[in-house]
Amino acid sequence: MKWKEEYKSFLWILGFFVFAYFLPIEEETFKGAVNEALVLAKWYAQEHVILCLIPAFFIAGVIAVFVSQGSVIKYFGAKARKWVAYTVAALSGTILAVCSCTILPLFSSIYKRGAGLGPAVAFLYSGPAINILAIILTARVLGFEMGMARIIGAVSFSVIIGMVMAYIYRKEEKVKEAVQLGVPDIPEQRPIWQIAIHLFIMVAILVFANWGKSDDLSGFWYFMFASKWFITSVFSIGFALSLLFILKANKVRVIIGSILVAIVSVILYDNPIIGFIAGIIATSVILGLEKDESNEWLGESWGFAKEIMPLLGAGVLVAGFLLGSQENPNGIIPNEWIVAMVGGNSLWSNLFASVAGAFMYFATLTEIPILQGLLASGMGKGPALALLLAGPALSLPNMLVIRSVMGTQKTVVYVSLVIVMATMSGLVYGTLF
């Protein structure tokens, strides 16, 4: 008998027994935390999975199948100029209006295709952190200085953290670079500009379908929000044309699928998400019936979903249990404790804000009203910036998935760098303002 293995089994059983035996289900605080975990999970499923994650999985699938490893290496790997790789990675967030979870399949895709650790990590941080919509809203709601501090901090963070990660793991990166430099340039099966157009259309659908509501009832931002589904529909037509003329999908299937989606969208125009779901189903069926790269695209997208979704689901439940939901941020750790810990501008208050922000889950733009309430409750400006720089780019679900992609050690180093830099930035900002 292998006693070592038996001890592991015994400890797992014993641990679960002790956990169940002492479970404080009669405590109101515990019941409330469990309820908030389920509330956050329900909100996440309703508001985030369909419009954000599923399109992101399809985009990641395109990168995995249609963007060759040579192209990724050319722009993000050993063959790329460092300033080009870091610039593209750092500024990607101005295009992608995504949160810390939606960026994960995109990061996983380019990293597995051969992107260098530094540029890949810069992309991972910048995607949710440099969201142009969030920065504009930050300046309008929390003040111009806070908005400027956020964009300066986020852009510099992405580059610095990426470069530090690349330096720490330079030996591994040199081995990867040596392998990549020995790989000959393989001609693209189709022009890169065609794939760029296809990706642009899909990213536009992702961005406009998730366009946030403006507080103003007039002006450009309100117009964009009011027109979001019309704009999304226009890009959806472009997506169908891209399937036809770029990916050469079966014309009859694409036309029939497009007509059916259009009919559903017109009949149920008051509930555009139904039309969006119909589009996802039609795309999946069309790709599933193909026998070439398009079918492989669906398989890769499903692979990302299968790998990432369980970890995200578990992370959302734990985050909700600990810190509460969007509407009621009172989990097992009371919100009053957090507010009490982040007043003033001490090193501790900035560190606590960074750590709390790193483990909390913020959907795109939701960090701003939450911070507005915390500032009104006595939160210092320094800790507020620290939370802004750490929170949107990280979350507990985000960390679990990153660990599955690049390992525990690199994940711990990455998270620590974000927390330390956010803490220092908050301390400096709080002293100046």
C-alpha positions, 0 to 999 in steps of 0.5 A: 500500500502506498501510504503517502497517497493514502495519507493525502486521501485521508487529509482531504477527507478529514479536511472536508469533515472539519469544514462541514462540521464547523460550518457556521450556517446559523450565523446571519453574516455567513448566510448573507455572504453566501447569498452575496456570492450567489448574487454576484455569480448570477449578475456575472452570468447575466451581464458578463458571460454572453456579451463579454466572455463568449465573444472573447473566446471566439476572438482568442480562437481566431488568434489561435487558428488564423494568426500564425505563430510566426506573426505572433513572434514577429510582433510580440516574440524574439523577432520583434523590436522591443519598443514595438512589442511593448508599445502595441501591448501597452496601448491595446487597452485603449481599443479593448473595453474589457475587464480582468476576466475578458482579457484572459482568453486573449492573453492565453492565446498570444502567450501560447502562440509564442509571445514573449513573457514581457509583452504578453504581461504588458498586454494582460495588464493594459487590456483592462487597465487602460480602458479609454472609456473608464479613464474618461469616466474617471476624469469626469466623476472622480476629477481630472487629476485622478483621470490623468494619474490613472492613465499615466500609471496604467500605461507606465505600469504595463510596460514596467511590469512587463519588462521586470517580468522579462528580466526576472525570467530572462534565462527562460526567455533566452531559451524561448528566443533561441528556439524562435530565432531558429524557426524559419518564416512561414508564409501566411495562408492568407494575407495578414490584413484580411485576418486583421479586418476579421479581428477588427470586426469582432473586437468592434462587436465586443466593444459596442455590445458592452458600451456603458451607459452615460450619465448625460442625456445628450451629447456624444457619449449618450448618442453612442450608448443609444446607438450601440445595438445599431452599431453592433448590428452593422458590424455583425453584417460585416462579420457575416461578410467576413465569413463569406469572403475572408474565411470562405465559409459555406455561402448557403449556411451563412446567408440562412443563418444571417436571415434567421438572426435578423428575423429574431433580432427584429421580432425581439428588438426590445431584448437585443441580447436574444438577437446576440445569442442567436448570432452566437448560436448561428456562428457556432452551427456554421463553424461546426458544419465546416471541415477546414480551419473554420471548424478548428476555430470553433474547437479552439474557442471551446477549448479556451471556454472549457479551460477558463470558465470553471476557474472563473466561476469558482473565483467569482463565488469566492470573491462574492463570499469574501467581499460581496456583490456589486450592489451590496459589497458586504461579504464575510468581510464587512465593507465598513472594515474596508472603508475604515482601513483605507482612510488617510494616506498611510503606507498601510492604507494604500497597501490595503487598498491595493490588496483589496482591489486586487482580489475584488472583481470589477466589471468594466466601468463599475469600479468608478461608482464603487470608488465614488461611494468609498470616497464619500465614506472617507476613503483617501485619494491615494488609496483610491488611485491604488485601488484603481490601478490594482483593481480593474487589472486583477481579480481572484478569478483572474489570478486563478486562470493566469496561474493555469497559463503561466504557473504559480511562481510567475503569477505570484510575481506578477500580482506582487508587482501590481500591488507594490506599484499601485501602493507606491503610486497611491502614496505619491498621489495622496501626498501631492493631492 
